[in-house]
Amino acid sequence: APMFPLLARVKSVSSFRALYATQGAYCRAFSTVSPSVQPQIVPSEVLQPLNEINAFLNKKSSLDGRIRHDLYTNESPFIFPAHEIEDNLPEITAVFKAPNLPQRANNSIRQDGKVPAIINGFESYNCNLANLPICIPKRDCEELVRKYGRNGTAARVFKLKVVDFKNPDNVFGCLRVRPATVAMISTSLQIESFFFHFLPRDRLCKVRVPLRLINDDVAPGVKKGGWISMKQRLIPYQCRGDSVPPYIEFDAKNLNLEDKILKRHLPIPAGTRLLGNDYDSVILHCTTDVGKD
C-alpha cells in the first residue's frame, strides 16, 4: 500500500497539478477556521502535562533543564534576640538563605553575586536556630576585606541587618556580630564564605588582633642599618564584646639594635587580657641579620 494514498491517484503531470490545486485550496480554507472549530488531535490529558513541561523549560531559570532551588527566603523560624547595638558600628546587609539547600547550591549563590555565610553563637538564646545561614552581597564582602584586610576584618564588630531579598527596605532584624573567619581561595583571592559570631556587648570572645607598628622608621636601630623583624603579627586576646580592639599599636621609636619586645611588653587595652602562657616569647626584634629572622 502506498504511504500517501492521494499520490496513488497521480498518473501524469496534469493530474498532479489538479490534485495540488484541490488539496492546497482545502488546506488554505482549513487554516482560516477558528481554532475552536478545528478538531483536537491530541487528547487534553496528554496535552496538559506537555504544556506544563514546556512552560517549565521556558522559564529563565530553567533554560538548561536543570532543577532549580530557591536560594533565598523571607520565611525563617529565627527569632532575633534582644540586645544593644551601637549606632556607630559599620553595617552589613544580608538576606536569609533558603533552608535545606544542597551543598552545590553555594556555587549558584556565588554566581548570583552573593557570598554564603553563617552566624553562630545562639545556643544560649531562644532563637529557634543555633546557626543562622545568610547570604551577603559579594561587593560588600570585598569592600570589607579591601578596607580592613583579611585579618583586620576578624577583629572588627559590625551591625548585620537582615532584609527582605525582594524589598531591601523591609528589615527583619539586626544583630551585633564579629567575623570569626573569612574563607578565601589562595590562588585567586576570591571570597568563598564568611563565618560570623554573635557578639553582644557583655559577651567574652577570643580575638587574634593584628599588631601595628608606628614610628618604626625613626627607631635608632633602623637608622643604624637594622630592621625590625615581626615574629608574630596576630596577638591572641580575650575581649568583652564592647572592647574588641581593631589592632594593637606599638610605638617602636625607642628600639635600638638587638632590642627585643616580648609578649608581656605589649599594651593591654581596657576590657581585654592576653591569652596563652608564652609571655616571654619574642614578638619584635631589631636586628641587622638577614635570613636568620
MITI-35641 format. One record per residue (C-alpha): chain; residue in one letter; residue number from 1; y negated, x, z negated. Coordinates in Angstrom, 3 decimals. Layout:
A, A, NUM, Y, X, Z
...
END
This chain:
A, A, 1, 0.000, 0.000, 0.000
A, P, 2, -3.421, 1.422, 0.836
A, M, 3, -5.679, 2.499, -2.026
A, F, 4, -8.599, 0.463, -0.671
A, P, 5, -7.349, -2.856, 0.814
A, L, 6, -10.622, -3.550, 2.585
A, L, 7, -10.342, -0.341, 4.589
A, A, 8, -6.980, -1.507, 5.912
A, R, 9, -8.856, -4.056, 7.976
A, V, 10, -10.819, -1.335, 9.761
A, K, 11, -9.383, -0.860, 13.254
A, S, 12, -12.403, 0.545, 15.064
A, V, 13, -15.917, 1.818, 14.528
A, S, 14, -17.402, -1.574, 15.267
A, S, 15, -15.155, -3.308, 12.746
A, F, 16, -16.157, -0.683, 10.101
A, R, 17, -19.843, -1.328, 10.753
A, A, 18, -19.308, -5.070, 10.388
A, L, 19, -17.364, -4.607, 7.151
A, Y, 20, -20.035, -2.215, 5.778
A, A, 21, -22.818, -4.685, 6.563
A, T, 22, -20.950, -7.598, 4.940
A, Q, 23, -19.940, -5.748, 1.776
A, G, 24, -23.336, -3.995, 1.474
A, A, 25, -25.127, -7.356, 1.584
A, Y, 26, -22.764, -8.664, -1.088
A, C, 27, -23.382, -5.644, -3.351
A, R, 28, -27.147, -5.919, -2.983
A, A, 29, -27.016, -9.594, -3.805
A, F, 30, -24.796, -8.980, -6.814
A, S, 31, -27.126, -6.288, -8.174
A, T, 32, -30.031, -8.742, -8.318
A, V, 33, -28.111, -11.158, -10.507
A, S, 34, -29.233, -11.301, -14.156
A, P, 35, -27.087, -9.175, -16.477
A, S, 36, -26.216, -12.295, -18.444
A, V, 37, -24.613, -13.760, -15.308
A, Q, 38, -22.654, -10.610, -14.428
A, P, 39, -19.096, -10.631, -15.706
A, Q, 40, -18.409, -8.294, -18.637
A, I, 41, -15.630, -5.981, -17.578
A, V, 42, -15.308, -4.024, -20.887
A, P, 43, -14.392, -6.174, -23.915
A, S, 44, -17.035, -6.316, -26.669
A, E, 45, -14.621, -4.988, -29.329
A, V, 46, -14.242, -1.820, -27.243
A, L, 47, -17.879, -1.597, -26.164
A, Q, 48, -19.320, -1.789, -29.692
A, P, 49, -17.748, 1.412, -31.111
A, L, 50, -18.602, 3.222, -27.886
A, N, 51, -22.237, 2.198, -28.259
A, E, 52, -22.224, 3.398, -31.863
A, I, 53, -20.823, 6.781, -30.831
A, N, 54, -23.416, 7.040, -28.072
A, A, 55, -26.256, 6.206, -30.476
A, F, 56, -24.975, 8.818, -32.950
A, L, 57, -24.827, 11.534, -30.309
A, N, 58, -28.287, 10.663, -29.033
A, K, 59, -29.851, 11.385, -32.410
A, K, 60, -31.897, 14.546, -32.500
A, S, 61, -29.933, 15.853, -35.475
A, S, 62, -26.555, 15.311, -33.783
A, L, 63, -27.069, 16.551, -30.244
A, D, 64, -24.367, 19.164, -30.680
A, G, 65, -21.848, 16.636, -32.026
A, R, 66, -21.688, 18.222, -35.498
A, I, 67, -21.536, 16.227, -38.693
A, R, 68, -24.956, 16.374, -40.338
A, H, 69, -25.740, 16.102, -44.050
A, D, 70, -28.970, 15.012, -45.694
A, L, 71, -30.350, 18.291, -47.030
A, Y, 72, -32.905, 16.776, -49.397
A, T, 73, -33.085, 13.729, -51.611
A, N, 74, -35.568, 11.761, -53.676
A, E, 75, -32.895, 10.254, -55.903
A, S, 76, -31.883, 12.690, -58.626
A, P, 77, -30.483, 11.895, -62.086
A, F, 78, -32.562, 14.758, -63.515
A, I, 79, -34.906, 13.842, -66.383
A, F, 80, -37.908, 16.127, -66.745
A, P, 81, -38.153, 17.432, -70.338
A, A, 82, -41.413, 17.087, -72.210
A, H, 83, -43.101, 20.476, -72.659
A, E, 84, -46.531, 22.053, -72.451
A, I, 85, -47.684, 23.718, -69.210
A, E, 86, -50.910, 25.720, -68.927
A, D, 87, -53.390, 24.730, -66.254
A, N, 88, -53.971, 28.302, -65.057
A, L, 89, -50.374, 29.030, -64.028
A, P, 90, -49.667, 29.673, -60.322
A, E, 91, -47.982, 26.664, -58.692
A, I, 92, -44.799, 26.428, -56.652
A, T, 93, -43.901, 23.252, -54.745
A, A, 94, -40.249, 22.238, -54.382
A, V, 95, -38.071, 19.271, -53.402
A, F, 96, -34.757, 18.037, -54.747
A, K, 97, -31.733, 19.441, -52.956
A, A, 98, -29.164, 16.814, -51.970
A, P, 99, -26.062, 16.825, -54.198
A, N, 100, -22.502, 17.701, -53.174
A, L, 101, -23.520, 19.755, -50.152
A, P, 102, -21.022, 22.274, -48.740
A, Q, 103, -21.875, 25.955, -49.059
A, R, 104, -22.673, 26.256, -45.354
A, A, 105, -25.498, 23.725, -45.790
A, N, 106, -27.609, 26.519, -47.310
A, N, 107, -27.848, 28.070, -43.852
A, S, 108, -29.185, 24.779, -42.488
A, I, 109, -31.753, 24.708, -45.299
A, R, 110, -32.905, 28.225, -44.359
A, Q, 111, -33.102, 27.252, -40.687
A, D, 112, -35.275, 24.320, -41.744
A, G, 113, -37.824, 26.726, -43.210
A, K, 114, -36.852, 26.440, -46.877
A, V, 115, -35.070, 28.601, -49.447
A, P, 116, -32.333, 27.170, -51.721
A, A, 117, -32.966, 27.691, -55.424
A, I, 118, -31.507, 26.754, -58.806
A, I, 119, -33.228, 26.202, -62.151
A, N, 120, -31.039, 26.723, -65.220
A, G, 121, -31.627, 26.606, -68.952
A, F, 122, -31.460, 22.853, -69.607
A, E, 123, -28.336, 22.975, -71.787
A, S, 124, -30.174, 22.048, -74.993
A, Y, 125, -32.226, 19.297, -73.363
A, N, 126, -31.275, 15.737, -72.408
A, C, 127, -31.895, 16.205, -68.700
A, N, 128, -28.552, 14.880, -67.336
A, L, 129, -28.156, 18.186, -65.459
A, A, 130, -27.558, 21.698, -66.779
A, N, 131, -28.732, 23.223, -63.477
A, L, 132, -31.264, 21.685, -61.097
A, P, 133, -30.798, 22.513, -57.370
A, I, 134, -34.054, 22.553, -55.426
A, C, 135, -35.492, 23.850, -52.161
A, I, 136, -38.762, 25.793, -51.801
A, P, 137, -40.741, 26.382, -48.582
A, K, 138, -39.892, 29.793, -47.201
A, R, 139, -43.531, 30.730, -46.637
A, D, 140, -44.299, 30.141, -50.335
A, C, 141, -41.397, 32.386, -51.403
A, E, 142, -42.511, 35.138, -49.047
A, E, 143, -46.063, 34.848, -50.359
A, L, 144, -44.843, 35.301, -53.955
A, V, 145, -42.850, 38.438, -53.127
A, R, 146, -45.679, 39.804, -50.991
A, K, 147, -48.246, 39.246, -53.750
A, Y, 148, -46.317, 40.300, -56.862
A, G, 149, -43.405, 42.313, -55.473
A, R, 150, -39.735, 41.510, -55.916
A, N, 151, -39.549, 42.903, -59.452
A, G, 152, -43.030, 41.722, -60.373
A, T, 153, -42.176, 38.144, -59.403
A, A, 154, -39.408, 38.115, -62.030
A, A, 155, -41.981, 38.995, -64.723
A, R, 156, -44.251, 36.017, -63.981
A, V, 157, -44.342, 32.434, -65.203
A, F, 158, -45.037, 29.607, -62.759
A, K, 159, -45.646, 25.887, -62.747
A, L, 160, -42.988, 24.405, -60.481
A, K, 161, -43.897, 20.996, -59.063
A, V, 162, -41.106, 18.813, -57.641
A, V, 163, -42.406, 16.412, -54.985
A, D, 164, -41.154, 13.764, -52.573
A, F, 165, -39.862, 15.556, -49.455
A, K, 166, -41.232, 12.740, -47.266
A, N, 167, -44.538, 12.329, -49.093
A, P, 168, -45.646, 15.533, -50.882
A, D, 169, -48.434, 13.632, -52.652
A, N, 170, -45.784, 11.849, -54.718
A, V, 171, -44.973, 14.197, -57.640
A, F, 172, -41.775, 13.562, -59.636
A, G, 173, -42.498, 16.086, -62.384
A, C, 174, -43.407, 19.675, -63.290
A, L, 175, -41.515, 22.495, -65.011
A, R, 176, -42.555, 25.780, -66.592
A, V, 177, -40.239, 28.383, -65.038
A, R, 178, -39.723, 32.113, -64.556
A, P, 179, -37.928, 33.585, -61.514
A, A, 180, -34.940, 35.371, -63.037
A, T, 181, -33.543, 36.713, -59.737
A, V, 182, -34.804, 36.987, -56.176
A, A, 183, -31.856, 37.455, -53.798
A, M, 184, -32.796, 39.266, -50.581
A, I, 185, -30.921, 40.762, -47.613
A, S, 186, -31.226, 44.538, -47.922
A, T, 187, -31.415, 45.195, -44.175
A, S, 188, -33.891, 42.501, -43.087
A, L, 189, -35.558, 41.837, -46.487
A, Q, 190, -35.261, 38.107, -45.860
A, I, 191, -35.179, 35.948, -48.981
A, E, 192, -31.793, 34.301, -49.425
A, S, 193, -32.264, 32.363, -52.654
A, F, 194, -34.205, 32.058, -55.908
A, F, 195, -32.819, 31.655, -59.416
A, F, 196, -35.270, 30.261, -61.965
A, H, 197, -35.058, 29.963, -65.732
A, F, 198, -36.652, 27.043, -67.536
A, L, 199, -39.112, 28.648, -69.972
A, P, 200, -41.103, 26.547, -72.464
A, R, 201, -43.815, 28.369, -74.382
A, D, 202, -41.778, 28.734, -77.590
A, R, 203, -38.550, 29.927, -75.955
A, L, 204, -37.328, 33.544, -76.088
A, C, 205, -36.256, 35.306, -72.899
A, K, 206, -35.263, 38.764, -71.704
A, V, 207, -37.518, 40.222, -69.021
A, R, 208, -37.423, 43.515, -67.148
A, V, 209, -41.122, 44.301, -66.962
A, P, 210, -42.479, 46.701, -64.291
A, L, 211, -44.197, 49.870, -65.554
A, R, 212, -47.608, 50.585, -64.051
A, L, 213, -49.417, 53.948, -64.336
A, I, 214, -53.182, 54.315, -64.445
A, N, 215, -55.313, 57.482, -64.279
A, D, 216, -52.286, 59.490, -63.179
A, D, 217, -54.404, 61.231, -60.545
A, V, 218, -56.698, 62.754, -63.213
A, A, 219, -53.922, 63.904, -65.551
A, P, 220, -54.256, 67.625, -66.425
A, G, 221, -50.672, 68.296, -65.403
A, V, 222, -51.255, 66.767, -61.949
A, K, 223, -54.398, 68.850, -61.477
A, K, 224, -52.348, 71.968, -62.228
A, G, 225, -49.955, 71.179, -59.379
A, G, 226, -47.458, 68.970, -61.154
A, W, 227, -46.392, 65.418, -60.519
A, I, 228, -45.278, 62.527, -62.719
A, S, 229, -41.630, 61.591, -62.410
A, M, 230, -40.900, 57.991, -63.429
A, K, 231, -37.345, 57.799, -64.754
A, Q, 232, -37.344, 54.052, -65.379
A, R, 233, -39.534, 51.585, -63.520
A, L, 234, -38.380, 48.384, -65.258
A, I, 235, -38.533, 48.206, -69.055
A, P, 236, -36.447, 45.531, -70.847
A, Y, 237, -38.421, 43.388, -73.294
A, Q, 238, -37.671, 40.265, -75.274
A, C, 239, -40.612, 37.896, -74.988
A, R, 240, -41.758, 34.490, -76.051
A, G, 241, -42.348, 32.084, -73.193
A, D, 242, -46.114, 32.266, -73.706
A, S, 243, -46.169, 36.092, -73.989
A, V, 244, -44.384, 37.340, -70.860
A, P, 245, -46.324, 40.412, -69.638
A, P, 246, -46.580, 40.715, -65.828
A, Y, 247, -46.468, 44.517, -66.210
A, I, 248, -46.720, 47.275, -68.814
A, E, 249, -49.708, 49.531, -68.270
A, F, 250, -49.571, 53.163, -69.389
A, D, 251, -52.587, 55.486, -69.308
A, A, 252, -51.443, 58.909, -68.073
A, K, 253, -54.843, 60.653, -68.229
A, N, 254, -53.708, 62.994, -71.045
A, L, 255, -50.354, 64.069, -69.582
A, N, 256, -50.011, 67.824, -69.261
A, L, 257, -47.274, 69.872, -67.624
A, E, 258, -43.833, 69.306, -69.158
A, D, 259, -45.074, 66.409, -71.250
A, K, 260, -42.547, 63.614, -71.649
A, I, 261, -43.122, 59.991, -72.539
A, L, 262, -40.244, 58.366, -74.391
A, K, 263, -39.404, 54.720, -74.527
A, R, 264, -40.739, 54.472, -78.089
A, H, 265, -44.163, 55.604, -76.818
A, L, 266, -44.636, 52.580, -74.556
A, P, 267, -47.030, 49.825, -75.606
A, I, 268, -45.549, 46.645, -77.068
A, P, 269, -47.662, 43.581, -76.243
A, A, 270, -48.014, 40.744, -78.759
A, G, 271, -45.059, 38.379, -78.786
A, T, 272, -42.662, 40.967, -77.342
A, R, 273, -40.278, 43.666, -78.521
A, L, 274, -38.384, 46.456, -76.807
A, L, 275, -34.694, 45.872, -76.158
A, G, 276, -31.930, 48.433, -76.476
A, N, 277, -31.284, 51.381, -78.787
A, D, 278, -32.295, 54.157, -76.391
A, Y, 279, -35.783, 54.616, -77.838
A, D, 280, -35.632, 58.376, -77.216
A, S, 281, -34.844, 58.039, -73.521
A, V, 282, -37.356, 59.703, -71.186
A, I, 283, -39.494, 57.275, -69.190
A, L, 284, -42.112, 59.655, -67.718
A, H, 285, -42.053, 63.408, -67.170
A, C, 286, -44.899, 65.548, -65.825
A, T, 287, -43.245, 68.468, -64.065
A, T, 288, -43.542, 70.911, -61.206
A, D, 289, -39.840, 70.896, -60.415
A, V, 290, -38.836, 69.324, -57.107
A, G, 291, -35.331, 67.997, -56.608
A, K, 292, -34.216, 68.002, -60.243
A, D, 293, -36.004, 64.792, -61.177
END
